[in-house]
Amino acid sequence: MKKNIFTFLVIYFLTTHQAYSIAPITFSELSFKDTHGDWVELKINSEISSLLEIKNGKSTYTINPEEILNKNFILITLNQPTTKEISTKETIKKYYKKPPLNNNKGEICLYSNNINIECICWNQTGTGCINSKTIKRNQSVIKENNWNPAASPTPGEANGTESNNIIITEIFPNPKGTDSNREWVKIKNVGSKSVDLTNWKTNNTAINQTIDANATLIIKTKLPNKKNKVTLNNFTNKIVDEVLYPKAPEGLSYTKVKNNWIWTKPNSIQNQHIIEKTGYITNTTPLEVNLKPLKSNIQKELLNTLKIGTKISYLTDNNQIYALNPLNKTFFLHHIIHHLHKLPSSNLMVRIKNI
């Protein structure tokens, strides 16, 4: 008995692995709770020469290899008013006047020459199948995300695009006044081609837009004011970029400049030329005067960091200065006290002589 069980497991693993990696056609997306008609999408990976059958319970849907020649996808939709077929450039769409899929549990399988290529199942426990309790109405699940929900259903279309050229460039967690619907993350396409961001997300907020080469997009999403992390995930849920930001001062965005992250006014350096300079601090008198309302230990710490003669590297757009070293924290020098302690920001500066 033990030997038979072991043999079954090995055969099942080999069959499943083969279907997932080299089969000429595989399931790619499924929706079994769609109010407009349940559907299943298949992706064509290579030329098919044999008859295909898709089986769901007692229902069988037949696909001839001639009708999907030069196509990328097959879309089968159930519970339709009439049975019909529509052919587009990439997809053959088949509509059937058949009962919908069961919302709670079911299985749909793909066969070629009566050989099982692949099956998808769902139930209310998630044991060995998709957990139907976690799937909301009109959601779809996609293979690239291990059969977890897609950010947005894409019946008969690609589920997303791979790219390593999309990066996070700015984070705005704490706007002045109310935060609701005013927090955002900015991303940029640093590549030379546009990228379809369907089923991409940042902090679980769907993007679902196309971003042109060298363009930016702002995505509104909820962001905590305290220390936190922003992630950018592609359509397979792979993390493409992530940024850890410290506690957010009010009204400032966390911005990437020359591979450094600094707090600045939102969008203030988007189109400005930033250069890096090195110099020595020559005068701290305005800073010392404005430090007097602060506790003595804070005064001492800041003055020890920004004392006369200290060599410092900084970024500038010839209008504002962004401190880099020796602070190890990135502040506007002329706003440093204002950011940390909400004191008036006028004359809170040091003078630097460039080398």
C-alpha positions as CSV (number, residue, x, y, z in Angstrom):
1,M,0.0,0.0,0.0
2,K,2.8,2.4,0.9
3,K,4.5,1.7,-2.4
4,N,1.4,2.5,-4.4
5,I,0.9,5.8,-2.7
6,F,4.5,6.8,-3.3
7,T,4.2,5.9,-7.0
8,F,1.1,8.1,-7.4
9,L,2.8,11.1,-5.8
10,V,5.8,10.8,-8.1
11,I,3.6,10.6,-11.2
12,Y,1.4,13.5,-10.2
13,F,4.5,15.7,-9.5
14,L,6.1,14.9,-12.9
15,T,2.8,15.5,-14.8
16,T,2.1,18.8,-13.0
17,H,5.7,20.0,-13.4
18,Q,5.7,19.3,-17.2
19,A,2.4,21.1,-17.7
20,Y,3.6,24.1,-15.9
21,S,6.9,24.6,-17.7
22,I,6.9,23.1,-21.2
23,A,3.3,22.3,-22.2
24,P,2.2,24.0,-25.5
25,I,-0.9,25.3,-23.8
26,T,-1.7,26.0,-20.1
27,F,-4.3,27.7,-18.0
28,S,-3.4,31.2,-17.2
29,E,-6.4,32.9,-15.6
30,L,-9.7,31.9,-14.0
31,S,-12.8,33.6,-12.7
32,F,-15.5,31.5,-11.1
33,K,-17.4,34.3,-9.3
34,D,-18.1,36.6,-12.3
35,T,-21.5,38.2,-12.3
36,H,-21.3,38.6,-16.1
37,G,-20.3,35.0,-16.8
38,D,-17.6,32.8,-15.4
39,W,-14.6,32.3,-17.6
40,V,-11.2,30.6,-18.0
41,E,-8.3,31.8,-20.1
42,L,-5.6,29.6,-21.6
43,K,-2.2,30.7,-22.8
44,I,-0.8,29.3,-26.1
45,N,3.0,28.8,-25.6
46,S,3.8,27.0,-28.9
47,E,2.1,25.5,-32.0
48,I,-0.6,22.9,-31.2
49,S,-1.3,20.0,-33.6
50,S,-3.8,18.0,-31.6
51,L,-7.5,18.4,-30.5
52,L,-7.9,20.1,-27.2
53,E,-10.7,19.5,-24.6
54,I,-11.5,21.5,-21.6
55,K,-13.7,19.6,-19.1
56,N,-15.8,20.9,-16.2
57,G,-17.9,18.2,-14.6
58,K,-20.2,16.9,-17.4
59,S,-19.4,19.8,-19.8
60,T,-16.7,19.5,-22.4
61,Y,-15.4,22.3,-24.7
62,T,-13.5,21.3,-27.8
63,I,-10.9,23.4,-29.5
64,N,-9.4,22.6,-32.9
65,P,-5.7,23.4,-33.5
66,E,-6.6,25.2,-36.8
67,E,-8.8,27.8,-35.1
68,I,-6.1,29.0,-32.7
69,L,-3.3,29.2,-35.3
70,N,-1.2,32.4,-34.6
71,K,-3.2,33.2,-31.5
72,N,-1.8,33.8,-28.0
73,F,-4.9,33.1,-25.9
74,I,-8.1,31.2,-25.7
75,L,-11.0,32.6,-23.6
76,I,-14.0,30.5,-22.7
77,T,-16.9,32.3,-21.1
78,L,-20.0,30.5,-19.6
79,N,-23.6,31.5,-18.7
80,Q,-24.0,33.6,-21.9
81,P,-27.3,34.4,-23.7
82,T,-26.1,32.7,-26.9
83,T,-23.3,30.5,-28.0
84,K,-20.9,32.3,-30.3
85,E,-17.3,32.8,-31.3
86,I,-15.2,35.9,-31.8
87,S,-11.7,36.0,-33.1
88,T,-9.3,39.0,-32.4
89,K,-5.7,39.4,-33.3
90,E,-4.4,37.7,-30.2
91,T,-7.4,35.7,-28.9
92,I,-10.1,33.3,-29.9
93,K,-13.1,34.0,-27.6
94,K,-15.8,31.3,-27.2
95,Y,-19.1,32.1,-25.5
96,Y,-21.3,29.3,-24.3
97,K,-24.9,29.0,-23.1
98,K,-23.8,26.8,-20.3
99,P,-24.3,26.9,-16.5
100,P,-21.8,29.0,-14.6
101,L,-19.0,27.5,-12.5
102,N,-19.7,26.6,-8.8
103,N,-18.7,29.5,-6.6
104,N,-17.6,27.3,-3.7
105,K,-15.9,24.3,-5.2
106,G,-15.1,22.8,-8.6
107,E,-12.4,21.7,-11.0
108,I,-11.6,22.4,-14.6
109,C,-9.2,20.3,-16.6
110,L,-7.3,20.5,-19.9
111,Y,-6.8,17.5,-22.1
112,S,-4.9,16.8,-25.4
113,N,-5.5,13.5,-27.1
114,N,-7.2,12.3,-23.9
115,I,-4.1,13.0,-21.9
116,N,-4.5,15.3,-18.9
117,I,-2.2,18.4,-19.2
118,E,-3.4,20.4,-16.3
119,C,-6.3,20.9,-13.8
120,I,-7.3,23.8,-11.6
121,C,-9.5,23.2,-8.5
122,W,-11.1,25.4,-5.8
123,N,-12.8,24.6,-2.6
124,Q,-13.7,26.3,0.7
125,T,-10.8,25.0,2.7
126,G,-7.9,25.7,0.3
127,T,-6.6,22.1,0.8
128,G,-4.7,21.3,-2.3
129,C,-6.8,23.9,-4.3
130,I,-7.6,27.6,-4.5
131,N,-9.4,28.7,-1.4
132,S,-12.7,30.0,-2.8
133,K,-13.5,31.8,0.5
134,T,-10.7,34.3,-0.1
135,I,-11.9,35.1,-3.7
136,K,-14.3,38.1,-4.0
137,R,-17.0,38.5,-6.5
138,N,-15.7,39.4,-10.0
139,Q,-12.1,38.7,-9.0
140,S,-9.9,36.5,-11.1
141,V,-6.9,34.4,-10.1
142,I,-3.7,34.1,-12.3
143,K,-1.1,31.4,-12.6
144,E,1.8,33.9,-12.4
145,N,0.7,34.8,-8.9
146,N,0.4,31.1,-7.8
147,W,-3.3,31.2,-8.5
148,N,-3.9,34.1,-6.1
149,P,-6.1,37.1,-7.1
150,A,-5.1,39.4,-9.9
151,A,-5.1,43.1,-9.1
152,S,-7.5,43.5,-12.1
153,P,-9.0,40.8,-14.3
154,T,-7.6,40.6,-17.9
155,P,-9.7,38.0,-19.8
156,G,-8.1,37.2,-23.2
157,E,-5.1,39.5,-22.5
158,A,-1.6,39.2,-21.1
159,N,-1.7,39.3,-17.3
160,G,1.2,41.8,-17.1
161,T,4.7,42.7,-18.3
162,E,8.1,41.9,-16.7
163,S,10.4,44.8,-16.3
164,N,13.4,45.8,-14.1
165,N,13.2,49.5,-15.2
166,I,10.4,50.7,-12.9
167,I,11.6,52.3,-9.7
168,I,10.2,54.2,-6.7
169,T,11.4,57.8,-6.8
170,E,9.2,59.7,-4.3
171,I,7.0,59.0,-1.3
172,F,4.5,61.4,0.3
173,P,3.1,59.9,3.5
174,N,2.2,63.0,5.6
175,P,0.5,65.9,3.8
176,K,-0.4,69.0,5.7
177,G,-3.9,68.7,7.2
178,T,-5.9,65.6,6.6
179,D,-4.0,62.6,5.0
180,S,-7.1,60.9,3.4
181,N,-6.7,60.4,-0.3
182,R,-3.7,62.8,-0.4
183,E,-0.9,60.4,0.2
184,W,1.0,59.0,-2.8
185,V,4.0,57.1,-4.2
186,K,5.7,58.2,-7.4
187,I,7.3,55.7,-9.7
188,K,9.5,56.2,-12.8
189,N,10.3,54.1,-15.9
190,V,14.0,54.5,-16.4
191,G,14.0,52.3,-19.5
192,S,13.8,53.1,-23.2
193,K,10.4,51.4,-23.8
194,S,6.9,51.8,-22.4
195,V,5.8,49.1,-19.8
196,D,2.3,47.8,-19.3
197,L,1.7,47.8,-15.5
198,T,-1.4,45.7,-15.5
199,N,-1.7,43.8,-12.2
200,W,1.3,45.7,-10.8
201,K,0.7,47.2,-7.4
202,T,2.4,49.4,-4.8
203,N,1.5,48.7,-1.1
204,N,-1.5,46.6,-2.4
205,T,-2.9,49.4,-4.5
206,A,-3.3,48.4,-8.1
207,I,-1.6,50.5,-10.8
208,N,-3.1,49.1,-14.1
209,Q,-1.6,51.7,-16.4
210,T,1.0,51.9,-19.1
211,I,4.0,54.0,-18.2
212,D,6.0,55.6,-21.1
213,A,9.8,55.5,-21.3
214,N,11.4,58.0,-18.9
215,A,8.0,59.0,-17.6
216,T,6.6,59.1,-14.0
217,L,3.3,58.0,-12.5
218,I,1.8,59.1,-9.1
219,I,-0.2,56.3,-7.4
220,K,-2.5,57.4,-4.5
221,T,-2.2,54.8,-1.7
222,K,-2.5,54.8,2.1
223,L,0.9,55.4,3.9
224,P,1.6,55.5,7.6
225,N,3.3,58.6,9.0
226,K,5.6,56.5,11.2
227,K,8.6,54.5,10.0
228,N,7.4,52.2,7.3
229,K,8.2,50.5,3.9
230,V,6.8,51.0,0.4
231,T,7.0,48.1,-2.0
232,L,6.5,47.9,-5.8
233,N,5.3,44.4,-7.0
234,N,5.0,43.2,-10.6
235,F,2.1,41.1,-11.9
236,T,3.7,37.9,-10.5
237,N,3.9,39.6,-7.0
238,K,7.7,39.7,-7.3
239,I,9.1,42.8,-5.4
240,V,10.7,45.0,-8.1
241,D,11.6,47.9,-5.7
242,E,11.2,48.8,-2.1
243,V,12.0,51.7,0.1
244,L,12.1,52.0,3.9
245,Y,11.3,55.5,5.0
246,P,11.7,57.1,8.5
247,K,9.0,58.9,10.5
248,A,7.5,61.4,8.0
249,P,7.6,65.2,8.7
250,E,4.4,67.0,7.8
251,G,4.2,68.4,4.3
252,L,7.4,66.8,3.0
253,S,8.0,64.0,0.6
254,Y,10.8,61.4,0.7
255,T,12.7,61.8,-2.6
256,K,15.4,59.9,-4.3
257,V,18.2,62.2,-5.5
258,K,21.5,60.8,-6.8
259,N,20.9,57.4,-5.2
260,N,20.2,59.2,-1.9
261,W,16.9,59.7,-0.1
262,I,16.0,63.1,1.3
263,W,13.0,64.9,2.8
264,T,12.0,67.8,0.5
265,K,8.9,69.7,-0.7
266,P,6.7,67.4,-2.9
267,N,7.8,67.5,-6.6
268,S,10.2,70.3,-5.9
269,I,13.2,68.7,-7.6
270,Q,11.5,66.8,-10.4
271,N,12.9,68.8,-13.3
272,Q,15.9,70.5,-11.7
273,H,19.6,69.7,-12.2
274,I,21.1,68.3,-9.0
275,I,24.9,68.3,-8.4
276,E,27.0,67.0,-5.6
277,K,29.6,69.3,-3.9
278,T,32.0,69.1,-1.0
279,G,33.0,71.9,1.4
280,Y,33.7,73.0,4.9
281,I,31.3,74.6,7.4
282,T,32.5,78.2,8.0
283,N,29.7,79.7,10.0
284,T,27.0,78.3,12.3
285,T,25.9,81.5,14.1
286,P,22.3,81.7,12.6
287,L,21.8,78.0,13.6
288,E,23.1,78.6,17.1
289,V,20.7,81.5,17.7
290,N,17.7,79.5,16.7
291,L,18.8,76.4,18.7
292,K,18.3,78.3,22.0
293,P,14.6,77.2,22.5
294,L,15.6,73.6,22.3
295,K,16.8,71.3,25.0
296,S,20.5,71.5,25.7
297,N,21.2,67.9,24.7
298,I,19.7,68.5,21.3
299,Q,21.6,71.7,20.8
300,K,24.8,69.9,21.7
301,E,24.2,67.0,19.4
302,L,23.4,69.3,16.4
303,L,26.2,71.7,16.9
304,N,28.7,68.8,17.3
305,T,27.5,67.5,14.0
306,L,27.5,70.9,12.2
307,K,30.4,72.5,13.8
308,I,32.8,74.9,12.1
309,G,35.5,73.2,10.1
310,T,33.5,70.0,9.5
311,K,34.0,68.6,6.0
312,I,30.6,67.9,4.4
313,S,29.3,66.5,1.2
314,Y,25.9,67.8,0.0
315,L,23.6,68.0,-2.9
316,T,22.3,71.3,-4.3
317,D,20.1,72.6,-7.1
318,N,21.7,76.0,-6.6
319,N,18.6,77.0,-4.7
320,Q,18.4,74.5,-1.8
321,I,20.9,72.4,0.0
322,Y,20.4,68.7,0.8
323,A,22.8,67.4,3.5
324,L,24.5,64.1,3.0
325,N,27.5,63.6,5.3
326,P,28.4,63.8,8.1
327,L,24.7,63.7,9.2
328,N,24.0,60.2,8.0
329,K,20.4,61.5,8.0
330,T,19.1,63.5,5.0
331,F,17.7,66.8,6.0
332,F,17.5,70.2,4.3
333,L,20.1,72.1,6.3
334,H,18.1,75.3,6.4
335,H,15.0,73.4,7.6
336,I,16.6,70.9,10.0
337,I,15.1,72.4,13.2
338,H,11.8,73.0,11.5
339,H,11.5,69.4,10.5
340,L,12.4,67.9,13.8
341,H,10.8,70.4,16.2
342,K,8.4,72.6,14.2
343,L,10.2,75.8,15.0
344,P,10.3,78.7,12.4
345,S,12.6,77.8,9.6
346,S,14.0,81.3,8.7
347,N,17.7,81.6,9.0
348,L,18.2,78.0,10.2
349,M,21.3,77.5,8.1
350,V,25.0,77.0,8.1
351,R,27.5,78.5,5.6
352,I,29.7,76.2,3.6
353,K,32.8,77.0,1.7
354,N,33.2,74.7,-1.3
355,I,36.5,72.9,-2.0
